[in-house]
Amino acid sequence: MATLKIFFFVLLIQCTIFTGSSRQLKKSNINIDSYGDNTVNVISFGAIGDGKKDDSKGFKRAWDACDSSTPSPTFLAPQGKTFLLHPLTFNRKHCNSNNITFQIDGRIIAPTKPSTWECNTNCHHWIGLMNFDGLHIQGSGTINGQGDNWWKLSCKDNQKGFMIGHSKNVDIKGLTFEDSPKMHIAFEDSTSIHATQLTIKAPGNSPNTDGIHIQRSTNVSIHNTTIQTGDDCISIGDGSKYINITNIECGPGHGISIGSLGIMGKTEEVEFVHVRNVSFHGTTNGVRIKTWQGGHGHERNIRFEDITSHASTRPIVIDQYYCPHKQCKNQTLALEISNIAYENINGTSHKETAVQLSCSEFNPCRNITMKNINLRNKKQNGKTPSYCLNAHGLRNGKVHPNVPCLDKYDNF
């Protein structure tokens, strides 16, 4: 009789878990296969993890099981499993707990065909995390957007793979991101974000696959990360300030870009950016500032230092005439670019012009400083000129190639 009771008790637990009723899950307070008292394993809520069946509902059930009575919950995607997810958003407004952890030790993949993505509205991101205060995303797992078929499409929508929005006090650590349809990671409308020890990979010819994009966000730090993509390793967009980027391996890709800003006459701003200890490997650009003609606003108080270029096409670029489609009209208005510092930048360029400062006649670049710059054409005995238009500032120490529009000054 006792054995029979145990059998029916186990059967009841299994039925409760897999019915999909979040209300039953909350009442049961059962946490099968957990790694700790507050760990919620998505397998326990119906996720299969075979890489074939849709696991979105299992992940949603696990999230729906969270409420304010669960202190510091951990949501686990376990090692050894591959989870197929359609577009999915996790919103903290539903789970009102603090210090939430997503422990991703398994593999998460997107559908291979864009036409099979199941979206209630337009798919602007694949996995979204919104409105968090105290979020930890970590693990040894891989998040693969399977973007090959997206790259073949002609659409220019900035499809984000993994998006964190309207959040603060977020840590993301240790994960690998691969082959996103467009941007791999986006931080938007957020503050106090810390990203470290990430690996981001996509083919060098994959379009618009920025590694990390920052938009309307403050106090963002990115450290000890390797990025190999078909677009900017890191791009910094409008409304971003107090950005700290250190110890980055970048390439292939388009380098680290601030902008582009000012498209269609918009007023946009970026300031207080520090980029340090970065190695560029065969990138089309190294450190780049880019704005559209006709824009308003500013890019200012930006510092690049301790940079190494390994055959980047243009290691240092300021471009106030940015126009990727080559059909732009000449306009007089331009964003203000000022207080830009370059120090200890060394290595080789793939083409002759290693330093390009293309600034507006109407609103020239001001307070540009260069100190201890040594960039040379990778071809033996190759010339290494610079290009300088409407840029003003100072140079100190050895600056090669010579940048004649900057005045020599020995005391800064």
N, C-alpha and C positions, 0 to 999 in steps of 0.2 A: 504493500500500500504506500509506504514511504517513497519507494522508487517511482511509483506512478505519479505521486504528487510532484516530485522533482521534475519528471518529464514534462508535465503540463505547465509547470512554472517556467522552464526553459523555453517551451513553445510559445508561451504568452509573451516573453521578452522579445523573441524574434519577430513575432507578429507586430508588436508595438513599434519596433524599430523600423520595419520596412513598409508600414502602411502609408507613410508620407504625411501623417498628421502631426504638425508641429506642436499642436496643443497636447496631444498624447505624449510626445517626447518630453515636453517640459514637465508634465506631471510625473512621468515615470522617473525622471532624474537619473536615468541609467546611462552609463558611459562605457560601453563595451570596447575592449581592446585599447583602452587609453594608456598613455605613457605616464600619466600622473592624474591626480585627483580632479584637475580641471581641464584635462585634455579631451578634446572631441575629435575622434578619428572618423574621417568621412566615410571610411569603409563601413562603419557601424550604422550609417544612415542611407545605405543603398548604393553608394559608389562602387563600381566593379573594379576599375583599374586595369582593364585588359587592352586599352588603346583603341577599342573598336566600338563599344557601346557608349552612348552618351551618358556622362557622369554629372551633367549639370544639375539634375534634380537632387542627386545625392549630396552635392555640395550645398545646394540651397536648403535642403532639409537640415543639414548640420548647422548652417547659419541661423535658420529659423528657430532652432532649439536654444539659442542664446537669449538670455534676458539679464536684467540688472542684478539678479540674485546669483549670477555666476561670476565669482571674483577672478579677475585676471585669466580669462579663458585662453586656451591654446587650441587652434584648429589645425589638425595634422593631416597632411597628404603624405602617407608613409612611403618609405623607400621600397624599391622593387616593384612599384606599380606605375602604370602609365594611364593618366586620366584624360579623357577626351571631353573638352568643355566648349560649349557654345557661349556667345557673349553673356557675361554675367557681371552684376554689380553688387558689391557688399557695402551696405550703408550702415554706419554706426547708429543712426537714428533708430534702427530696429533693435540692435543689440547695445543697450545702454551701459555696458561695462567699461571699465578703464583698463589700460595696459593689456590690450588684446594682442595676441601673437598668432601669426600665420607661420607654421612650421612646414616648409615645403621640402621634403626629402625625396619625394618621387619625381616623376616626370609629368608635366602638364602640356597637352598639345591642343591646337585649334583644328577645326575642320579643314581639310585640304582644299575644298572648293569654295570660293566666295559665295556662290549661289546657294550653298547649303547652310550658310550662317543663319541662325534663327534669331531675328531681331524684332522687337515690337515697334521700334522706330529705326532711323538710320543708325548704322553701326559706327559710332565715332570712336569706340574703343572695344577691345576684346574683354579684358578683365579690369574692372574699375573698383577702387576703394575710396569711399567718399565720407566726409564729415567725421574723421577720426581725431581724437585727442589722446595720444599715447598708443602708438601702433608699432609693432615689431614684426618685420617680414624677414625671415631667415631660413637657412637650411642649406643642404648640399644638392638640392634638386635642380632641374632644368625646366624652363618655360619656353616652349617652342611654338612660334606662331605659324609655322608651315606656310610661309608667305610666297612661295614660288609662283603660284597661280595669280596672286594679287599683283606681283611685279609685272606681269604681262598685260595688265589692264592699262587703259589710257587715262583713267580717272586720276585726278590730282588730290583727292581728299586725304587729309592728314590723318589717316587711320592709326590710332594709338594701339599698341599691343597691351601694355600694362600701365594704367593711369591712376595716379594718386591725386585726388582733388579736394579742395576745401578742407584741408586737414592740417594738423600741427603736431609737433613732437613725434616724428616718424623716423624709425631706423630701418634700413634695408641692407642686408648683409649676406654675402657668401653664395648667392645664387648665380646661375648661368642663364642668360637669355639668348635665344637663337631665332633667326629667320622670321622676324616680325613682318607683318604685311606692310607696315610703314614704320613709324617711330617705335623703338623698342620700349622705352620707359619715358613717361611724361609726368612732371611735377607741375600742377596747375593750381593757382589760387591757394597756396599753402605756405606754411612757415615752419622753421625749425625742422628741416629735413636733413638726415645724415645717411649717405650711401657709401658703402665701403666693401672692398673685396668682391666686386662683381666682375663677371666675365660676360661680354656682349659680343655676339658674332653673327655676321651675315656676309654673303659674297660681296666683293668689292664693286660689282656691277649691279647690285640690287638698289633700285631707286628709292630715295626718300626714307631710307632706313636709319635715321638718326639713332645714335646710341642712347643718349639721355637728352631730353628737351626740358627746359625750364621756362615757365611762363607765369607772369604775375605772382611770383613767389619770392620770399625773403629768407635770409639766414639759411641758405642751402650749402651743404658741404659734400663734396664728392672726393673720395680718397682711394688710393691703392686699387685701381680698377684698370682692366684691360678691355679695350674697345676696338673691334675690327668690323667695319660696316661699309655700306655703299654711299653714305652721306656723312654729315657732321658727326664726329665722335661725341661731342657735346655742343648743343646749341642753346643760346640764351636769348629769350625773347622779351617782349614788352613787359614792363611792370616788375622787372626782377632787380633786386639789389641785395648787397651783402652776400655775394656768392664766393665760395672758397673752393678751389679745385687744385688738388695736389697729388703727385705720384700717379700719373696716368700714362699708360702705354697706348698710343693711338696709331692705328693704321693696319690695313688700308682704310681710306675714308677721306673726308674733306677737311679734317683738322678740327680745331675748336673755334667756333664762330659766335660772335656777339652780333645778333641780328639774324635775318635782315629786318630793319625797322623802317617805318615811314611809307609803306606801300599805299598807294591811292591817296596820298596827302594826309595820312593819319598822324596824330600826335602820339609818339611812343617814346619810352624812356628806359634806359638801363644804366645803373651806376654802382660803384663800389664792388668791383669784381677783382679777384686776385687769383691768377693762374701761375702755378709754380711746380717745378720738377716734372716736366712733361717731355716724353720722347715721341717724336713723330717718325713713322716708318713708311716712306713712299706715299705720303698723303698729297692731295692736290694743293692743300694749303697747310700752313702751320697754325699760327695765331692770326685770326682774321676778324676785322670789324667791317660790317657791310650795311649800307643804307640805300634806300631808294631816293631818287630825285623827287623833289616836291614835298617831302615829309616835314614834320615838325617834331620838336622834342630834343632829346640829347642822349649821347653815350659819353660818359665821363667818369673820371676817377677809376681808371682801369690799369692794372699792373700785371705785366708778363715778365717772369724771371726764371732763370735756371732751366732754360729750354734747350733741347737737343733735336736737331733736324737731321734725319737720315734720308737724304735725297727727296725731300719734299719739293714739290714744284715751286711754290712760293712760300717760304717760311714766315715772312712778315707781310701782312696785307692790311691796308685801310682802303676801302673802296666805297666812295660816296656816289658812285655811278652804277650800283648793282642793278643788273637787268639780265636775268638768265635766259629770257626768250628773245633778246636782241631786237625788240620792237618798241623800245621806250622812247618817249619824246624828251627832248632836252628841256629842263626846267631850272629856274634860278633858285628856288627855295631848297633848303637842305637842313637836315638835323645838325645840331651842334655836336662836334666831336672835340673833346678837350681833356687835358690832364691824363694823357696816356703814356705809361712808362714801360720801356723795354730794357732789361738788364740781364747780362750773362746768357746770351743766346748764341749758340755755337752749332757747327755742323756743316752739312752740305745741302745744296739746292739741285734740283733736277734740271732746271733751266737757268739761263744766264741771270735773269733779274730776280735776285733773292729778296729784295726789299721793294715793295710797291706801296707808295703813299699817294693815292689818287683822291684829292680833296676838292671841295666845291670852291669855285671862285667867289660866289656870293657869301658863303659861310665857311671860310677856310678852317682846317684843323689847327688847333692852338695848343700850346704847352705840350708838345710831343717831346719826350726825352729818350735818348738812347745812351747806354753805357755798357762797354765791354761786349761788343757784338763782333762775332767772327763767323761769317757765312761765306762759303766758297762753292763755286760750281764743281759738281762731282767729277766732271771731266778734267783730266790732268792738264794743267796749264790753261784751263778754260777761263774766260773772262767772267767776272761777277759784278755787273753794274747794278745800280739802283734806279728806281723811277720815282720822281718826287714832283708833285703838282699841288700848289696852294697849301703846303704844310709848313708850320712854323714851330720852332722849339730849339732845344739844345742837345748837343752830343758831348760825351765825356769819355776819356780813356780811348782805347782802340775801338774804332767802329769801322768794320769792313763787311760789305762794301761801303765806300764813302757815301754819306747822305748829305749832299751839299746844301740843301734847303734848311738844315738844322745848324745853328751857329755853334761853333766850338766853344766850350766853357769848361774850366778845370775845377770848379768848386761846387759840384752838386752831387 
